Amino acid sequence: MKVLVTGGLGFIGSHLVDRYIDLGYEVIILDNLSTGSLANLNPNARFVSMSLLEDQVADLVSDEKPDIINHHAAQVNVRNSVANPFYDIETNLLATSKLLEASGKAEVKRFIFSSSGGTVYGKTPSRAIPESYKTNPISPYGINKLASEFYINFYAELYGFQAVILRYSNVYGLRQNPRSESGVISIFKNRIKNQLHPVIYGDGEQIRDYIHVSDVVNANIMFSQLDSSLQGTFNVGTGKGTSLNKLLNFFYVFYPDGKVPVYKEAKEGDLFYNVLSIDKLTSLGWSPKLSLEEGIKELCQGDIS
């Protein structure tokens, strides 16, 4: 089976490529190296350096005719989308639409899309939110992720391919870039490890749903079996919320001499509470395997061993 992974040199995409390779898939990586790294390249995958906005993408998809396209390439910084919404439209929405058009014409069988459960719902009450909850994104990033979902369903209906939309909560793990504004776990770890004060905007009681990248990969693999008829929109998280203050305390177990946090004024538009209900996905047999404590231990082991 042949799979094309966009963003396959990035944080989540590279872990996904590794798993596909281990399972015997033929893998093509499409990445423009804007945030991905050649250090993440699996030598058993074929790598094509190309932006999704280039016309040659349609030719590539047509020539390769992958069975599955797993679309993880994106501009993932919410604050950058606010500062430059037109760039986010181009990079996330237009690029996705062009890829969908190419996928349909090449008769791709299944299209898997990494959406954002952290942004498409907008402000939510303090409970785990199911897929049926109303969507009301408050950032261009969230708006474009949600619009992409609509385009995916449109093209799936038009061309007859199976569409899987996975709305991730806050994903963390090895290879996450600590220099990005997204990925608070990698940012916290990097600052504490280097004897810098972690910075918290607000009082630190804002709640998020943190899921390890291996569990996200497992969800993707479950939907990557062509003999399955599974499709639709699914939250991918843990169903459990953790405050930033509690999150920091997990790190201080491994870095007892780490600097204390510095609290700054909350940033406009930041959500206070975001936790995803995963009942729909667990009903299919998937469940998160790695607890937050275990995941942070994995991140820190290299420094404390």
WOUR-V381863 format. One record per helix or strand of 3 or more residues. SS is the DSSP state (hx for helix, st for strand). FROM is the first residue (numbers start at 0). LEN is the number of residues. If there is no record, write none. Layout:
# WOUR-V381863
ss & from & len
SS & FROM & LEN
SS & FROM & LEN
This chain:
# WOUR-V381863
ss & from & len
st & 1 & 5
hx & 10 & 12
st & 25 & 6
hx & 37 & 3
st & 45 & 4
hx & 55 & 9
st & 67 & 4
hx & 77 & 6
hx & 84 & 21
st & 109 & 7
hx & 139 & 20
st & 161 & 7
st & 169 & 3
hx & 183 & 10
st & 198 & 3
st & 209 & 3
hx & 212 & 10
st & 231 & 5
hx & 243 & 11
st & 261 & 3
hx & 278 & 4
hx & 291 & 13
